[in-house]
Amino acid sequence: MANIGTKTAPQASSTPVMHWVTVRDTTGRPHLEMRWSIPGAHAPLSRAA
């Protein structure tokens, strides 16, 4: 039996995008950190639940 009506979702642009963000270390000093993201991707759920 065939799975009629099921198909894979088209992938969003899978090219990662690089961002520079300012973060603070444990002593409070700011520094730049490189972060990558994939456009159209959702952020993972928080584990703080």
mmCIF entry with sequence, helices, sheets and N, C-alpha, C, O atoms, coordinates in Angstrom:
data_MODEL
# 
_entry.id   MODEL 
# 
_entity.id                         1 
_entity.type                       polymer 
_entity.pdbx_number_of_molecules   1 
# 
_entity_poly.entity_id                      1 
_entity_poly.type                           'polypeptide(L)' 
_entity_poly.nstd_linkage                   no 
_entity_poly.nstd_monomer                   no 
_entity_poly.pdbx_seq_one_letter_code       MANIGTKTAPQASSTPVMHWVTVRDTTGRPHLEMRWSIPGAHAPLSRAA 
_entity_poly.pdbx_seq_one_letter_code_can   MANIGTKTAPQASSTPVMHWVTVRDTTGRPHLEMRWSIPGAHAPLSRAA 
_entity_poly.pdbx_strand_id                 A 
# 
loop_
_entity_poly_seq.entity_id 
_entity_poly_seq.num 
_entity_poly_seq.mon_id 
_entity_poly_seq.hetero 
1 1  MET n 
1 2  ALA n 
1 3  ASN n 
1 4  ILE n 
1 5  GLY n 
1 6  THR n 
1 7  LYS n 
1 8  THR n 
1 9  ALA n 
1 10 PRO n 
1 11 GLN n 
1 12 ALA n 
1 13 SER n 
1 14 SER n 
1 15 THR n 
1 16 PRO n 
1 17 VAL n 
1 18 MET n 
1 19 HIS n 
1 20 TRP n 
1 21 VAL n 
1 22 THR n 
1 23 VAL n 
1 24 ARG n 
1 25 ASP n 
1 26 THR n 
1 27 THR n 
1 28 GLY n 
1 29 ARG n 
1 30 PRO n 
1 31 HIS n 
1 32 LEU n 
1 33 GLU n 
1 34 MET n 
1 35 ARG n 
1 36 TRP n 
1 37 SER n 
1 38 ILE n 
1 39 PRO n 
1 40 GLY n 
1 41 ALA n 
1 42 HIS n 
1 43 ALA n 
1 44 PRO n 
1 45 LEU n 
1 46 SER n 
1 47 ARG n 
1 48 ALA n 
1 49 ALA n 
# 
_struct_asym.id          A 
_struct_asym.entity_id   1 
# 
_struct_sheet.id               AA1 
_struct_sheet.type             ? 
_struct_sheet.number_strands   2 
_struct_sheet.details          ? 
# 
_struct_sheet_order.sheet_id     AA1 
_struct_sheet_order.range_id_1   1 
_struct_sheet_order.range_id_2   2 
_struct_sheet_order.offset       ? 
_struct_sheet_order.sense        anti-parallel 
# 
loop_
_struct_sheet_range.sheet_id 
_struct_sheet_range.id 
_struct_sheet_range.beg_label_comp_id 
_struct_sheet_range.beg_label_asym_id 
_struct_sheet_range.beg_label_seq_id 
_struct_sheet_range.pdbx_beg_PDB_ins_code 
_struct_sheet_range.end_label_comp_id 
_struct_sheet_range.end_label_asym_id 
_struct_sheet_range.end_label_seq_id 
_struct_sheet_range.pdbx_end_PDB_ins_code 
_struct_sheet_range.beg_auth_comp_id 
_struct_sheet_range.beg_auth_asym_id 
_struct_sheet_range.beg_auth_seq_id 
_struct_sheet_range.end_auth_comp_id 
_struct_sheet_range.end_auth_asym_id 
_struct_sheet_range.end_auth_seq_id 
AA1 1 VAL A 17 ? ARG A 24 ? VAL A 17 ARG A 24 
AA1 2 PRO A 30 ? SER A 37 ? PRO A 30 SER A 37 
# 
loop_
_atom_site.group_PDB 
_atom_site.id 
_atom_site.type_symbol 
_atom_site.label_atom_id 
_atom_site.label_alt_id 
_atom_site.label_comp_id 
_atom_site.label_asym_id 
_atom_site.label_entity_id 
_atom_site.label_seq_id 
_atom_site.pdbx_PDB_ins_code 
_atom_site.Cartn_x 
_atom_site.Cartn_y 
_atom_site.Cartn_z 
_atom_site.occupancy 
_atom_site.B_iso_or_equiv 
_atom_site.pdbx_formal_charge 
_atom_site.auth_seq_id 
_atom_site.auth_comp_id 
_atom_site.auth_asym_id 
_atom_site.auth_atom_id 
_atom_site.pdbx_PDB_model_num 
ATOM 1   N N  . MET A 1 1  ? 0.843  -1.181 0.000  1.00 0.00 ? 1  MET A N  1 
ATOM 2   C CA . MET A 1 1  ? 0.000  0.000  0.000  1.00 0.00 ? 1  MET A CA 1 
ATOM 3   C C  . MET A 1 1  ? 0.888  1.243  0.000  1.00 0.00 ? 1  MET A C  1 
ATOM 4   O O  . MET A 1 1  ? 1.833  1.345  0.783  1.00 0.00 ? 1  MET A O  1 
ATOM 5   N N  . ALA A 1 2  ? 0.582  2.156  -0.859 1.00 0.00 ? 2  ALA A N  1 
ATOM 6   C CA . ALA A 1 2  ? 1.403  3.355  -0.992 1.00 0.00 ? 2  ALA A CA 1 
ATOM 7   C C  . ALA A 1 2  ? 0.957  4.417  0.004  1.00 0.00 ? 2  ALA A C  1 
ATOM 8   O O  . ALA A 1 2  ? -0.220 4.503  0.356  1.00 0.00 ? 2  ALA A O  1 
ATOM 9   N N  . ASN A 1 3  ? 1.895  5.207  0.443  1.00 0.00 ? 3  ASN A N  1 
ATOM 10  C CA . ASN A 1 3  ? 1.591  6.344  1.315  1.00 0.00 ? 3  ASN A CA 1 
ATOM 11  C C  . ASN A 1 3  ? 1.193  7.526  0.443  1.00 0.00 ? 3  ASN A C  1 
ATOM 12  O O  . ASN A 1 3  ? 2.035  8.331  0.045  1.00 0.00 ? 3  ASN A O  1 
ATOM 13  N N  . ILE A 1 4  ? -0.084 7.618  0.153  1.00 0.00 ? 4  ILE A N  1 
ATOM 14  C CA . ILE A 1 4  ? -0.577 8.677  -0.723 1.00 0.00 ? 4  ILE A CA 1 
ATOM 15  C C  . ILE A 1 4  ? -0.731 9.962  0.087  1.00 0.00 ? 4  ILE A C  1 
ATOM 16  O O  . ILE A 1 4  ? -1.267 9.943  1.196  1.00 0.00 ? 4  ILE A O  1 
ATOM 17  N N  . GLY A 1 5  ? -0.269 11.054 -0.459 1.00 0.00 ? 5  GLY A N  1 
ATOM 18  C CA . GLY A 1 5  ? -0.412 12.340 0.208  1.00 0.00 ? 5  GLY A CA 1 
ATOM 19  C C  . GLY A 1 5  ? 0.719  12.669 1.162  1.00 0.00 ? 5  GLY A C  1 
ATOM 20  O O  . GLY A 1 5  ? 0.691  13.712 1.816  1.00 0.00 ? 5  GLY A O  1 
ATOM 21  N N  . THR A 1 6  ? 1.711  11.803 1.253  1.00 0.00 ? 6  THR A N  1 
ATOM 22  C CA . THR A 1 6  ? 2.852  12.119 2.111  1.00 0.00 ? 6  THR A CA 1 
ATOM 23  C C  . THR A 1 6  ? 4.033  12.477 1.234  1.00 0.00 ? 6  THR A C  1 
ATOM 24  O O  . THR A 1 6  ? 4.319  11.799 0.247  1.00 0.00 ? 6  THR A O  1 
ATOM 25  N N  . LYS A 1 7  ? 4.687  13.502 1.586  1.00 0.00 ? 7  LYS A N  1 
ATOM 26  C CA . LYS A 1 7  ? 5.898  13.893 0.874  1.00 0.00 ? 7  LYS A CA 1 
ATOM 27  C C  . LYS A 1 7  ? 6.788  14.660 1.833  1.00 0.00 ? 7  LYS A C  1 
ATOM 28  O O  . LYS A 1 7  ? 6.318  15.215 2.826  1.00 0.00 ? 7  LYS A O  1 
ATOM 29  N N  . THR A 1 8  ? 8.048  14.685 1.537  1.00 0.00 ? 8  THR A N  1 
ATOM 30  C CA . THR A 1 8  ? 8.980  15.391 2.408  1.00 0.00 ? 8  THR A CA 1 
ATOM 31  C C  . THR A 1 8  ? 8.812  16.888 2.214  1.00 0.00 ? 8  THR A C  1 
ATOM 32  O O  . THR A 1 8  ? 8.563  17.360 1.105  1.00 0.00 ? 8  THR A O  1 
ATOM 33  N N  . ALA A 1 9  ? 8.950  17.614 3.287  1.00 0.00 ? 9  ALA A N  1 
ATOM 34  C CA . ALA A 1 9  ? 8.839  19.068 3.225  1.00 0.00 ? 9  ALA A CA 1 
ATOM 35  C C  . ALA A 1 9  ? 10.046 19.633 2.490  1.00 0.00 ? 9  ALA A C  1 
ATOM 36  O O  . ALA A 1 9  ? 11.168 19.166 2.686  1.00 0.00 ? 9  ALA A O  1 
ATOM 37  N N  . PRO A 1 10 ? 9.826  20.622 1.656  1.00 0.00 ? 10 PRO A N  1 
ATOM 38  C CA . PRO A 1 10 ? 10.983 21.233 0.982  1.00 0.00 ? 10 PRO A CA 1 
ATOM 39  C C  . PRO A 1 10 ? 11.898 21.893 1.998  1.00 0.00 ? 10 PRO A C  1 
ATOM 40  O O  . PRO A 1 10 ? 11.439 22.516 2.956  1.00 0.00 ? 10 PRO A O  1 
ATOM 41  N N  . GLN A 1 11 ? 13.180 21.750 1.782  1.00 0.00 ? 11 GLN A N  1 
ATOM 42  C CA . GLN A 1 11 ? 14.148 22.318 2.720  1.00 0.00 ? 11 GLN A CA 1 
ATOM 43  C C  . GLN A 1 11 ? 14.252 23.819 2.492  1.00 0.00 ? 11 GLN A C  1 
ATOM 44  O O  . GLN A 1 11 ? 14.269 24.295 1.358  1.00 0.00 ? 11 GLN A O  1 
ATOM 45  N N  . ALA A 1 12 ? 14.320 24.543 3.589  1.00 0.00 ? 12 ALA A N  1 
ATOM 46  C CA . ALA A 1 12 ? 14.570 25.981 3.495  1.00 0.00 ? 12 ALA A CA 1 
ATOM 47  C C  . ALA A 1 12 ? 16.020 26.160 3.050  1.00 0.00 ? 12 ALA A C  1 
ATOM 48  O O  . ALA A 1 12 ? 16.776 25.192 2.958  1.00 0.00 ? 12 ALA A O  1 
ATOM 49  N N  . SER A 1 13 ? 16.385 27.367 2.783  1.00 0.00 ? 13 SER A N  1 
ATOM 50  C CA . SER A 1 13 ? 17.770 27.635 2.410  1.00 0.00 ? 13 SER A CA 1 
ATOM 51  C C  . SER A 1 13 ? 18.683 27.060 3.486  1.00 0.00 ? 13 SER A C  1 
ATOM 52  O O  . SER A 1 13 ? 18.676 27.523 4.626  1.00 0.00 ? 13 SER A O  1 
ATOM 53  N N  . SER A 1 14 ? 19.460 26.060 3.123  1.00 0.00 ? 14 SER A N  1 
ATOM 54  C CA . SER A 1 14 ? 20.270 25.376 4.127  1.00 0.00 ? 14 SER A CA 1 
ATOM 55  C C  . SER A 1 14 ? 21.658 25.990 4.273  1.00 0.00 ? 14 SER A C  1 
ATOM 56  O O  . SER A 1 14 ? 22.516 25.431 4.955  1.00 0.00 ? 14 SER A O  1 
ATOM 57  N N  . THR A 1 15 ? 21.878 27.122 3.643  1.00 0.00 ? 15 THR A N  1 
ATOM 58  C CA . THR A 1 15 ? 23.167 27.786 3.781  1.00 0.00 ? 15 THR A CA 1 
ATOM 59  C C  . THR A 1 15 ? 23.228 28.500 5.128  1.00 0.00 ? 15 THR A C  1 
ATOM 60  O O  . THR A 1 15 ? 22.440 29.414 5.370  1.00 0.00 ? 15 THR A O  1 
ATOM 61  N N  . PRO A 1 16 ? 24.143 28.104 6.007  1.00 0.00 ? 16 PRO A N  1 
ATOM 62  C CA . PRO A 1 16 ? 24.223 28.753 7.322  1.00 0.00 ? 16 PRO A CA 1 
ATOM 63  C C  . PRO A 1 16 ? 24.610 30.226 7.203  1.00 0.00 ? 16 PRO A C  1 
ATOM 64  O O  . PRO A 1 16 ? 25.337 30.623 6.292  1.00 0.00 ? 16 PRO A O  1 
ATOM 65  N N  . VAL A 1 17 ? 24.113 31.017 8.138  1.00 0.00 ? 17 VAL A N  1 
ATOM 66  C CA . VAL A 1 17 ? 24.416 32.445 8.191  1.00 0.00 ? 17 VAL A CA 1 
ATOM 67  C C  . VAL A 1 17 ? 25.201 32.703 9.471  1.00 0.00 ? 17 VAL A C  1 
ATOM 68  O O  . VAL A 1 17 ? 24.815 32.250 10.548 1.00 0.00 ? 17 VAL A O  1 
ATOM 69  N N  . MET A 1 18 ? 26.300 33.431 9.345  1.00 0.00 ? 18 MET A N  1 
ATOM 70  C CA . MET A 1 18 ? 27.155 33.708 10.492 1.00 0.00 ? 18 MET A CA 1 
ATOM 71  C C  . MET A 1 18 ? 26.797 35.063 11.094 1.00 0.00 ? 18 MET A C  1 
ATOM 72  O O  . MET A 1 18 ? 26.569 36.031 10.368 1.00 0.00 ? 18 MET A O  1 
ATOM 73  N N  . HIS A 1 19 ? 26.749 35.125 12.426 1.00 0.00 ? 19 HIS A N  1 
ATOM 74  C CA . HIS A 1 19 ? 26.484 36.365 13.149 1.00 0.00 ? 19 HIS A CA 1 
ATOM 75  C C  . HIS A 1 19 ? 27.557 36.541 14.213 1.00 0.00 ? 19 HIS A C  1 
ATOM 76  O O  . HIS A 1 19 ? 28.040 35.564 14.786 1.00 0.00 ? 19 HIS A O  1 
ATOM 77  N N  . TRP A 1 20 ? 27.929 37.788 14.474 1.00 0.00 ? 20 TRP A N  1 
ATOM 78  C CA . TRP A 1 20 ? 28.802 38.093 15.614 1.00 0.00 ? 20 TRP A CA 1 
ATOM 79  C C  . TRP A 1 20 ? 27.919 38.657 16.711 1.00 0.00 ? 20 TRP A C  1 
ATOM 80  O O  . TRP A 1 20 ? 27.156 39.594 16.476 1.00 0.00 ? 20 TRP A O  1 
ATOM 81  N N  . VAL A 1 21 ? 28.014 38.098 17.901 1.00 0.00 ? 21 VAL A N  1 
ATOM 82  C CA . VAL A 1 21 ? 27.235 38.580 19.039 1.00 0.00 ? 21 VAL A CA 1 
ATOM 83  C C  . VAL A 1 21 ? 28.181 38.908 20.182 1.00 0.00 ? 21 VAL A C  1 
ATOM 84  O O  . VAL A 1 21 ? 29.226 38.277 20.342 1.00 0.00 ? 21 VAL A O  1 
ATOM 85  N N  . THR A 1 22 ? 27.801 39.906 20.976 1.00 0.00 ? 22 THR A N  1 
ATOM 86  C CA . THR A 1 22 ? 28.590 40.271 22.154 1.00 0.00 ? 22 THR A CA 1 
ATOM 87  C C  . THR A 1 22 ? 28.065 39.486 23.343 1.00 0.00 ? 22 THR A C  1 
ATOM 88  O O  . THR A 1 22 ? 26.880 39.552 23.671 1.00 0.00 ? 22 THR A O  1 
ATOM 89  N N  . VAL A 1 23 ? 28.955 38.743 23.983 1.00 0.00 ? 23 VAL A N  1 
ATOM 90  C CA . VAL A 1 23 ? 28.591 37.973 25.175 1.00 0.00 ? 23 VAL A CA 1 
ATOM 91  C C  . VAL A 1 23 ? 29.543 38.354 26.295 1.00 0.00 ? 23 VAL A C  1 
ATOM 92  O O  . VAL A 1 23 ? 30.611 38.913 26.044 1.00 0.00 ? 23 VAL A O  1 
ATOM 93  N N  . ARG A 1 24 ? 29.165 38.057 27.516 1.00 0.00 ? 24 ARG A N  1 
ATOM 94  C CA . ARG A 1 24 ? 30.020 38.356 28.669 1.00 0.00 ? 24 ARG A CA 1 
ATOM 95  C C  . ARG A 1 24 ? 30.502 37.055 29.280 1.00 0.00 ? 24 ARG A C  1 
ATOM 96  O O  . ARG A 1 24 ? 29.750 36.086 29.389 1.00 0.00 ? 24 ARG A O  1 
ATOM 97  N N  . ASP A 1 25 ? 31.780 37.046 29.681 1.00 0.00 ? 25 ASP A N  1 
ATOM 98  C CA . ASP A 1 25 ? 32.325 35.848 30.328 1.00 0.00 ? 25 ASP A CA 1 
ATOM 99  C C  . ASP A 1 25 ? 31.978 35.872 31.817 1.00 0.00 ? 25 ASP A C  1 
ATOM 100 O O  . ASP A 1 25 ? 31.239 36.744 32.272 1.00 0.00 ? 25 ASP A O  1 
ATOM 101 N N  . THR A 1 26 ? 32.510 34.920 32.566 1.00 0.00 ? 26 THR A N  1 
ATOM 102 C CA . THR A 1 26 ? 32.161 34.794 33.985 1.00 0.00 ? 26 THR A CA 1 
ATOM 103 C C  . THR A 1 26 ? 32.603 35.993 34.815 1.00 0.00 ? 26 THR A C  1 
ATOM 104 O O  . THR A 1 26 ? 32.053 36.236 35.889 1.00 0.00 ? 26 THR A O  1 
ATOM 105 N N  . THR A 1 27 ? 33.592 36.745 34.332 1.00 0.00 ? 27 THR A N  1 
ATOM 106 C CA . THR A 1 27 ? 34.039 37.931 35.068 1.00 0.00 ? 27 THR A CA 1 
ATOM 107 C C  . THR A 1 27 ? 33.306 39.192 34.616 1.00 0.00 ? 27 THR A C  1 
ATOM 108 O O  . THR A 1 27 ? 33.546 40.270 35.159 1.00 0.00 ? 27 THR A O  1 
ATOM 109 N N  . GLY A 1 28 ? 32.417 39.073 33.632 1.00 0.00 ? 28 GLY A N  1 
ATOM 110 C CA . GLY A 1 28 ? 31.644 40.219 33.166 1.00 0.00 ? 28 GLY A CA 1 
ATOM 111 C C  . GLY A 1 28 ? 32.260 40.967 32.008 1.00 0.00 ? 28 GLY A C  1 
ATOM 112 O O  . GLY A 1 28 ? 31.700 41.961 31.546 1.00 0.00 ? 28 GLY A O  1 
ATOM 113 N N  . ARG A 1 29 ? 33.416 40.504 31.524 1.00 0.00 ? 29 ARG A N  1 
ATOM 114 C CA . ARG A 1 29 ? 34.059 41.189 30.397 1.00 0.00 ? 29 ARG A CA 1 
ATOM 115 C C  . ARG A 1 29 ? 33.365 40.809 29.090 1.00 0.00 ? 29 ARG A C  1 
ATOM 116 O O  . ARG A 1 29 ? 33.126 39.627 28.842 1.00 0.00 ? 29 ARG A O  1 
ATOM 117 N N  . PRO A 1 30 ? 33.036 41.802 28.247 1.00 0.00 ? 30 PRO A N  1 
ATOM 118 C CA . PRO A 1 30 ? 32.393 41.492 26.973 1.00 0.00 ? 30 PRO A CA 1 
ATOM 119 C C  . PRO A 1 30 ? 33.403 40.998 25.940 1.00 0.00 ? 30 PRO A C  1 
ATOM 120 O O  . PRO A 1 30 ? 34.553 41.435 25.924 1.00 0.00 ? 30 PRO A O  1 
ATOM 121 N N  . HIS A 1 31 ? 32.969 40.102 25.097 1.00 0.00 ? 31 HIS A N  1 
ATOM 122 C CA . HIS A 1 31 ? 33.781 39.677 23.962 1.00 0.00 ? 31 HIS A CA 1 
ATOM 123 C C  . HIS A 1 31 ? 32.850 39.216 22.848 1.00 0.00 ? 31 HIS A C  1 
ATOM 124 O O  . HIS A 1 31 ? 31.674 38.933 23.076 1.00 0.00 ? 31 HIS A O  1 
ATOM 125 N N  . LEU A 1 32 ? 33.400 39.147 21.641 1.00 0.00 ? 32 LEU A N  1 
ATOM 126 C CA . LEU A 1 32 ? 32.607 38.732 20.486 1.00 0.00 ? 32 LEU A CA 1 
ATOM 127 C C  . LEU A 1 32 ? 32.647 37.222 20.338 1.00 0.00 ? 32 LEU A C  1 
ATOM 128 O O  . LEU A 1 32 ? 33.671 36.581 20.576 1.00 0.00 ? 32 LEU A O  1 
ATOM 129 N N  . GLU A 1 33 ? 31.510 36.669 19.940 1.00 0.00 ? 33 GLU A N  1 
ATOM 130 C CA . GLU A 1 33 ? 31.410 35.237 19.709 1.00 0.00 ? 33 GLU A CA 1 
ATOM 131 C C  . GLU A 1 33 ? 30.713 35.031 18.373 1.00 0.00 ? 33 GLU A C  1 
ATOM 132 O O  . GLU A 1 33 ? 29.748 35.726 18.054 1.00 0.00 ? 33 GLU A O  1 
ATOM 133 N N  . MET A 1 34 ? 31.204 34.075 17.595 1.00 0.00 ? 34 MET A N  1 
ATOM 134 C CA . MET A 1 34 ? 30.606 33.771 16.311 1.00 0.00 ? 34 MET A CA 1 
ATOM 135 C C  . MET A 1 34 ? 29.472 32.777 16.519 1.00 0.00 ? 34 MET A C  1 
ATOM 136 O O  . MET A 1 34 ? 29.651 31.752 17.177 1.00 0.00 ? 34 MET A O  1 
ATOM 137 N N  . ARG A 1 35 ? 28.304 33.081 15.959 1.00 0.00 ? 35 ARG A N  1 
ATOM 138 C CA . ARG A 1 35 ? 27.154 32.182 16.048 1.00 0.00 ? 35 ARG A CA 1 
ATOM 139 C C  . ARG A 1 35 ? 26.682 31.877 14.638 1.00 0.00 ? 35 ARG A C  1 
ATOM 140 O O  . ARG A 1 35 ? 26.717 32.744 13.765 1.00 0.00 ? 35 ARG A O  1 
ATOM 141 N N  . TRP A 1 36 ? 26.241 30.656 14.417 1.00 0.00 ? 36 TRP A N  1 
ATOM 142 C CA . TRP A 1 36 ? 25.738 30.236 13.117 1.00 0.00 ? 36 TRP A CA 1 
ATOM 143 C C  . TRP A 1 36 ? 24.254 29.927 13.235 1.00 0.00 ? 36 TRP A C  1 
ATOM 144 O O  . TRP A 1 36 ? 23.801 29.415 14.258 1.00 0.00 ? 36 TRP A O  1 
ATOM 145 N N  . SER A 1 37 ? 23.509 30.233 12.205 1.00 0.00 ? 37 SER A N  1 
ATOM 146 C CA . SER A 1 37 ? 22.098 29.880 12.175 1.00 0.00 ? 37 SER A CA 1 
ATOM 147 C C  . SER A 1 37 ? 21.725 29.476 10.757 1.00 0.00 ? 37 SER A C  1 
ATOM 148 O O  . SER A 1 37 ? 22.374 29.862 9.785  1.00 0.00 ? 37 SER A O  1 
ATOM 149 N N  . ILE A 1 38 ? 20.661 28.686 10.669 1.00 0.00 ? 38 ILE A N  1 
ATOM 150 C CA . ILE A 1 38 ? 20.143 28.267 9.373  1.00 0.00 ? 38 ILE A CA 1 
ATOM 151 C C  . ILE A 1 38 ? 18.810 28.978 9.177  1.00 0.00 ? 38 ILE A C  1 
ATOM 152 O O  . ILE A 1 38 ? 17.886 28.788 9.969  1.00 0.00 ? 38 ILE A O  1 
ATOM 153 N N  . PRO A 1 39 ? 18.698 29.799 8.127  1.00 0.00 ? 39 PRO A N  1 
ATOM 154 C CA . PRO A 1 39 ? 17.453 30.528 7.901  1.00 0.00 ? 39 PRO A CA 1 
ATOM 155 C C  . PRO A 1 39 ? 16.273 29.569 7.791  1.00 0.00 ? 39 PRO A C  1 
ATOM 156 O O  . PRO A 1 39 ? 16.359 28.547 7.110  1.00 0.00 ? 39 PRO A O  1 
ATOM 157 N N  . GLY A 1 40 ? 15.179 29.897 8.456  1.00 0.00 ? 40 GLY A N  1 
ATOM 158 C CA . GLY A 1 40 ? 13.983 29.071 8.403  1.00 0.00 ? 40 GLY A CA 1 
ATOM 159 C C  . GLY A 1 40 ? 13.951 27.967 9.436  1.00 0.00 ? 40 GLY A C  1 
ATOM 160 O O  . GLY A 1 40 ? 12.915 27.330 9.627  1.00 0.00 ? 40 GLY A O  1 
ATOM 161 N N  . ALA A 1 41 ? 15.077 27.725 10.113 1.00 0.00 ? 41 ALA A N  1 
ATOM 162 C CA . ALA A 1 41 ? 15.104 26.684 11.140 1.00 0.00 ? 41 ALA A CA 1 
ATOM 163 C C  . ALA A 1 41 ? 14.573 27.254 12.445 1.00 0.00 ? 41 ALA A C  1 
ATOM 164 O O  . ALA A 1 41 ? 14.729 28.441 12.732 1.00 0.00 ? 41 ALA A O  1 
ATOM 165 N N  . HIS A 1 42 ? 13.944 26.391 13.229 1.00 0.00 ? 42 HIS A N  1 
ATOM 166 C CA . HIS A 1 42 ? 13.411 26.809 14.525 1.00 0.00 ? 42 HIS A CA 1 
ATOM 167 C C  . HIS A 1 42 ? 14.448 26.562 15.599 1.00 0.00 ? 42 HIS A C  1 
ATOM 168 O O  . HIS A 1 42 ? 15.233 25.618 15.516 1.00 0.00 ? 42 HIS A O  1 
ATOM 169 N N  . ALA A 1 43 ? 14.446 27.412 16.603 1.00 0.00 ? 43 ALA A N  1 
ATOM 170 C CA . ALA A 1 43 ? 15.366 27.243 17.730 1.00 0.00 ? 43 ALA A CA 1 
ATOM 171 C C  . ALA A 1 43 ? 14.946 26.022 18.542 1.00 0.00 ? 43 ALA A C  1 
ATOM 172 O O  . ALA A 1 43 ? 13.756 25.719 18.628 1.00 0.00 ? 43 ALA A O  1 
ATOM 173 N N  . PRO A 1 44 ? 15.900 25.321 19.134 1.00 0.00 ? 44 PRO A N  1 
ATOM 174 C CA . PRO A 1 44 ? 15.536 24.167 19.964 1.00 0.00 ? 44 PRO A CA 1 
ATOM 175 C C  . PRO A 1 44 ? 14.757 24.613 21.197 1.00 0.00 ? 44 PRO A C  1 
ATOM 176 O O  . PRO A 1 44 ? 14.912 25.738 21.673 1.00 0.00 ? 44 PRO A O  1 
ATOM 177 N N  . LEU A 1 45 ? 13.931 23.727 21.698 1.00 0.00 ? 45 LEU A N  1 
ATOM 178 C CA . LEU A 1 45 ? 13.149 24.042 22.891 1.00 0.00 ? 45 LEU A CA 1 
ATOM 179 C C  . LEU A 1 45 ? 14.060 24.164 24.098 1.00 0.00 ? 45 LEU A C  1 
ATOM 180 O O  . LEU A 1 45 ? 15.075 23.474 24.195 1.00 0.00 ? 45 LEU A O  1 
ATOM 181 N N  . SER A 1 46 ? 13.697 25.034 25.007 1.00 0.00 ? 46 SER A N  1 
ATOM 182 C CA . SER A 1 46 ? 14.485 25.230 26.219 1.00 0.00 ? 46 SER A CA 1 
ATOM 183 C C  . SER A 1 46 ? 14.400 23.998 27.106 1.00 0.00 ? 46 SER A C  1 
ATOM 184 O O  . SER A 1 46 ? 13.352 23.357 27.196 1.00 0.00 ? 46 SER A O  1 
ATOM 185 N N  . ARG A 1 47 ? 15.502 23.674 27.756 1.00 0.00 ? 47 ARG A N  1 
ATOM 186 C CA . ARG A 1 47 ? 15.521 22.532 28.670 1.00 0.00 ? 47 ARG A CA 1 
ATOM 187 C C  . ARG A 1 47 ? 15.149 22.952 30.083 1.00 0.00 ? 47 ARG A C  1 
ATOM 188 O O  . ARG A 1 47 ? 15.185 22.133 31.001 1.00 0.00 ? 47 ARG A O  1 
ATOM 189 N N  . ALA A 1 48 ? 14.790 24.218 30.271 1.00 0.00 ? 48 ALA A N  1 
ATOM 190 C CA . ALA A 1 48 ? 14.498 24.736 31.603 1.00 0.00 ? 48 ALA A CA 1 
ATOM 191 C C  . ALA A 1 48 ? 13.093 24.378 32.078 1.00 0.00 ? 48 ALA A C  1 
ATOM 192 O O  . ALA A 1 48 ? 12.680 24.817 33.151 1.00 0.00 ? 48 ALA A O  1 
ATOM 193 N N  . ALA A 1 49 ? 12.366 23.606 31.316 1.00 0.00 ? 49 ALA A N  1 
ATOM 194 C CA . ALA A 1 49 ? 10.971 23.278 31.678 1.00 0.00 ? 49 ALA A CA 1 
ATOM 195 C C  . ALA A 1 49 ? 10.895 22.380 32.891 1.00 0.00 ? 49 ALA A C  1 
ATOM 196 O O  . ALA A 1 49 ? 9.801  22.014 33.321 1.00 0.00 ? 49 ALA A O  1 
# 
